[in-house]
Each structure stands twice: as C-alpha cells, then as structure tokens.
C-alpha cells in the first residue's frame, strides 16, 4: 500500500509577494486597533501592492494611511449580485496572500466561497481550512491587539516567530498630521479652542445604551473640569447631538464639536488635549493611540476592560462598575486628579 504524501506546510511569500489583500470592515475602534497589524503587513511585504477591503466610512482615512496602495469599499455587499462581483474580483486579482483581520462569519464565508471554485487562496484568519488558521480557543476574549499579533505570528509575520509585550504591532497615528501637511483644520484654533482643553467623549454604540455614562454626570464632571481652568470640548457624531445639548444646558463653559470633527481631527485634537474622558467607544481608542492621557469608563456588565481597554503610550486610567449608572463622578474626578495634568 502506497504511503500518503505528506502535505508541505504553507509558506508566507513575504518580500516576494506582489499582491496582498487586507480585510477590515469595521467598527471604528476595531479598525484603529488593527493599524499595528496593518503596518506589520506593510513592512513584511515591502514590494507588494497592498489592497484594503473595507467599508465606506473608512475610505478617506484609509486612503491617507501609508500602509495601503489601493482601497476598496464594497466589503459588505448588500445583494447576492454584489457579493458575487466582489468574490469574482478577489479571485481574478490572484492575491499572493489574504489577511482577514475582520474574522467575522461574513469573511469566513468569503473564504469558503473562494475555495469552492478552485485552489483556496493563501489565507490568514479564523477558518479551519485556512493556510494560516488562528485557532486559539480564547481568541474571542483576547484584546484586539493581542489577537491580531498572534494571528500574524501564525502566518509567519513576527520577529523570531512571535510578538511580546515589548515588541508587538502597536497601532500608530503619528502619520496623520504630516500626511495632511499639518493643515489649519487640524489645529485647535480651527474650532475656537485655546489650550488647555480636554476632550469629552459621551457617545457609544447606539444600540448599547448601557455603555453610556449618564449625561448629568458628564455635565457635573464638565463643571469641575471648567472650574479647574480647562475647557471641556465634546466630540461625537450625530447620535451625540442631544447629549451635547443636555451637557451645555448644565455647563455653558463646555464647547460642543459634535458632528464637526472627522477622524483626522479627532487624532490631532487628542494630540494637544490636556486629557480625555470617555466611554468605551472608537474615538476613545483613537485618542489613546494619539497619545492623550485620560480616563476610560466601562460597564463591566457590557464589556471587559481587559479585553477592550484603550491602549496608548499613556494608556488611560480605567474606571469601571457593573453598570455605568453605578459609576460616581467623584470616582472619575479622583482619576483625573491622579493624571497630574490639571493646571496648577
């Protein structure tokens, strides 16, 4: 009886790759936390044309990001026809390797569909038939940065085969200001802000109200901050419009920038802010990566700070309670005082 041939282990093409695809569809916090992994891919494939498959909210930001050569925004097609077109385009592109940093049911289905019609693409992700299968059973509870670092290591993208706490793919936003030539719209003065100011981030996922600290407590905190000589600047999207209005009714020295800031401006405002305070939400992650000290507010019944905490050069102090309704203003204020950033 003939022996069964042993299959060769897959090999990452590394510097020899010509075409590489990175998949990251959403959400904002997860997207910016993946920037370190994206940079690692860019460094590992220096001569490749790297395409990012994402969704429209991240198009402009990704086009300025130095890690990609091409941006495609139909990563979440709404119809079967559009899905077929996307899969056909991926198939025809003949990518040397595909990094699935979304690792959702949708993107697993993309791999399954691509594999049915010929040779499976060289794939890094959470699919049992992928060439580089990240199969850690604890991956769902890992911090995004740690999970992506481990996924990269499985694909051979890591120094000496693994990353560690001192040497891991850190998200970086230092490219934003030089890429946009430090334009006037990136300056605090563009919004009528003078230093010292801080960023107040009262929003969170619209469908997860429990992740929002009560508005009256944000208002009380804003009063204490203003009394200390720092202007509270409220940032957020359209969904935070009513919250900002309610805060301003109770503390008129605060300033609302709600709906006025794009992703680049969030970064550059955070770079010059005295500190930030916010819920578990994307802009809070951006502010931390940009280097702002701060206080992050977590409802432990909603999310585990160990798995979702913002990380940066000066990682925020974490204030948590089973629900944010139980988190007192005094607790947050003591954490602000501990930062040592208030005017003396």
Order of alpha helices (4+ residues) and beta strands (2+ residues): beta-alpha-alpha-beta-alpha-beta-alpha-beta-alpha-beta-beta-alpha-alpha-beta-alpha-beta-alpha-beta-alpha-beta-alpha-beta-alpha-beta-alpha
